[in-house]
Structure formats: structure tokens, C-alpha cells
Amino acid sequence: MKKKIVVVGATGLVGRKTIEMIKEYKLDKNDISLFASKNSVGKVFEINNKNIIVQELNENNLFKEKYDYALFCTPENISKLYIKKLVTLGTVVIDFSSMYRKEYPIIIPEINLDKANESIICNPNCSTSISLMALCNIHKLFGLKSVEYVTYQSLSGAGHKALLDQKEINQKDLRKLDYVIDNNLIPYIGEIDRQGISKEENKMIYETKKILDDVNIKVSATCIRVNVDICHSISINFTTRKNVTLLDIENALKNSLNVKYVGNDFSKLQPRYVKNKKDVYVGRLRKTELAKNSFSIFVVGDNLRKGASQNGVQILDELIKRSK
Ligand SMILES: NC(=O)c1ccc[n+]([C@@H]2O[C@H](COP(=O)([O-])OP(=O)(O)OC[C@H]3O[C@@H](n4cnc5c(N)ncnc54)[C@H](OP(=O)(O)O)[C@@H]3O)[C@@H](O)[C@H]2O)c1
């Protein structure tokens, strides 16, 4: 039976990629509706040979129909306004924002799909999602003791306005980033708290423990915005609880689902190569002298695919399969 699916924030970077993923995962035969702000009303997307017109997001329009599933590709404040009410109407919601990540399960299908049993399901932070694809099998086999992230995050991670800013660098009024990114990088992402930790870094710390279901892992993160359109890259140092060799780690990475271990083939560890790839790419594996059982890896993933829309649509696909 056809499901009724609504994509809210359909015109943004995550929304557009979500429509693409709905097609790729062959879910486009369902009954799809699209919403965005009033500025986007009338935009048209072709889905399953039908032209679907974007509607204005407001209570009257959104709540007039009953949806089986909703994908919220919107900022936190919009998620907050609409999601709980939709849930009371019987809709299962997948939210890409960080609004409900403390209260509800955060799901990466390759890791913790068994926890996707609530009416609100959160998609993780993009850098966390990409990093944990590489770390989850290592944690399962050897137990992670500590993880230290340094991220190199693309402009698309900050939404379509940030991408636009780079293309139209002289239009200062359009710039969403706090600083000029041209020939530059920005050494923090999100507000800084009293301890000097940024919002993005706090997300990575909290979500790593929650998704791996282990509060004892010590996590630190430094998140950097770089002048790259798409793909987040993450340098990760980690230590394991069990005694392991470099080969043990290499084998764990080679046996990780939807991860391509590329060793020192540096050409495949670059955003330009990984952009629009389904898998997460991992290499530059080496031991460090910082501690016993301490290793470094470099991870690159498409933030709009595994970092967002692909992960969310994988969840949707599983929920629909379960309901049959
Ligand atoms: N970008 C990433 O890599 C990434 C990864 C993981 C999670 N996320 C999260 O996913 C969400 C969407 O991110 P994005 O990068 O796609 O942002 P974006 O490109 O800025 O798109 C935002 C979407 O929300 C809609 N929207 C904004 N304000 C609205 C309002 N007042 N009423 C109705 N619709 C409104 C926009 O509609 P209009 O086009 O009409 O303005 C647009 O469709 C955010 O919560 C973000 O944190 C993003």
C-alpha cells in the first residue's frame, strides 16, 4: 500500500538531496508532498513522473492531511513548531535538525536501527554520522576508550545560503557565515559555551556516546569550517580498551558496512572524489605514540548523503519495510 510522505524544508540542501534519495531508494511511488517557506511556494519537483508543487508551511496547510511519515529538513525552530503536533496526529517523524536529539533516539541504520522505535527519530549531526561509520566496528570489536576529532567541514554543512555566499562573495548581505571564507578557514562552528566548546563540538561529543551506547568513552572535538563545497573530512585519533595491532584495526575497517578502506590511496581521501558517493572513505591509518593502543585515521564522507539525507531515507526505507 502507498504511504503518505511529507518532506518539510524540501527546497534546502538537505531537502533537495532527500528528494533525490527518495528516488534512489525507490520510495518515489509513495504519495509525496512538499513544503517550504512562503518564498518557495510554487517551485516544482518532478517525482515519479508527476510534478509536485511546493506548498507554504503553515498549520492550516500541514495539518489538513494525515501523513504516515514526515522528513523535517528544516532548522531547529521549525522542527520545534510542528513536529510534536504531527506526532499526535499519528505521523512518524524523521528530523534532520538537532531539536530532539537529547530526548529521542539518534539513528544510524548500520549501527543502532533496533532503537528506531519511537514516533520521533533523529538523524545525527553530519560529522558524527560520517565518523561513526568508521568507528562503530572498531568499538564493537575492541571497545573505544577515547576519541579525538578534528573536522574540516564543508560550506554545504551550513545550508544553502553559505554555499551561495561563496559563489557570490561580494554580496555581503547574503553571507550567512560570520567571516569571509574565501582563501580562509573558520576555527569554530556554532556558538561557544562557557568551557570554550562550540555547539557543533558538543553535538559530536554527546552523540558519539549516545549512538555507540557507551557514556564511558572520552570524546573531544575541534570543528573547523573550510572552503570546500561538499564533503566533511575528519581526522580521528582514538585509543582502544583491548590490546590491538595495526592489522586488527585495518581488518575492522575493511569489514565495516558501507565503508571503503583505501589505505594510503590519497586520491580517494579527498572531498572532490567522495562527493556524491554513498560510502564513507577511510585511510591514512597509523599508530601514534600518544598512548598505548592509540591510532589515527582520516575519514571523508558526503555530508548531504551519509551525513544527512541518505541516512534519513535509509531509516524511512526500513520503517516502511517493517510496517509491511
Ligand atoms: N547541510 C547539511 O550538511 C546538514 C547535515 C545534517 C543535518 N542538517 C540539518 O538539516 C536541516 C536543514 O539543513 P539545510 O542545510 O538543508 O538548510 P537550508 O539549505 O538552509 O534549507 C532550509 C530549509 O528549511 C526551509 N525553511 C527555513 N525557514 C523556514 C520557515 N520559517 N518556514 C518554512 N520553511 C522554512 C527552507 O525553505 P526556503 O528554501 O523556502 O527558505 C529550506 O527548505 C538543519 O536543521 C540542519 O542543521 C544539515
The ligand as a Gaussian input file, in Angstrom:
#p B3LYP/6-31G(d) Opt

LIG

0 1
 N       23.567000      20.730000       5.358000
 C       23.997000      19.640000       5.969000
 O       25.059000      19.071000       5.629000
 C       23.222000      19.069000       7.119000
 C       23.593000      17.813000       7.614000
 C       22.869000      17.263000       8.684000
 C       21.803000      17.959000       9.215000
 N       21.479000      19.183000       8.714000
 C       20.311000      19.868000       9.289000
 O       19.239000      19.771000       8.336000
 C       18.410000      20.941000       8.421000
 C       18.339000      21.592000       7.033000
 O       19.645000      21.997000       6.638000
 P       19.964000      22.559000       5.180000
 O       21.451000      22.564000       5.083000
 O       19.173000      21.865000       4.134000
 O       19.444000      24.083000       5.303000
 P       18.969000      25.058000       4.135000
 O       19.655000      24.731000       2.876000
 O       19.124000      26.418000       4.689000
 O       17.384000      24.728000       3.959000
 C       16.433000      25.030000       4.955000
 C       15.050000      24.590000       4.511000
 O       14.131000      24.962000       5.558000
 C       13.132000      25.821000       4.998000
 N       12.762000      26.860000       5.961000
 C       13.593000      27.705000       6.632000
 N       12.870000      28.554000       7.398000
 C       11.570000      28.253000       7.184000
 C       10.343000      28.779000       7.671000
 N       10.308000      29.813000       8.525000
 N        9.179000      28.207000       7.233000
 C        9.207000      27.195000       6.359000
 N       10.329000      26.640000       5.862000
 C       11.496000      27.171000       6.269000
 C       13.771000      26.456000       3.780000
 O       12.756000      26.897000       2.891000
 P       13.089000      28.040000       1.787000
 O       14.001000      27.429000       0.784000
 O       11.731000      28.359000       1.243000
 O       13.726000      29.179000       2.534000
 C       14.575000      25.277000       3.238000
 O       13.710000      24.423000       2.517000
 C       19.043000      21.831000       9.515000
 O       18.435000      21.569000      10.744000
 C       20.496000      21.356000       9.541000
 O       21.118000      21.601000      10.766000
 C       22.140000      19.747000       7.674000

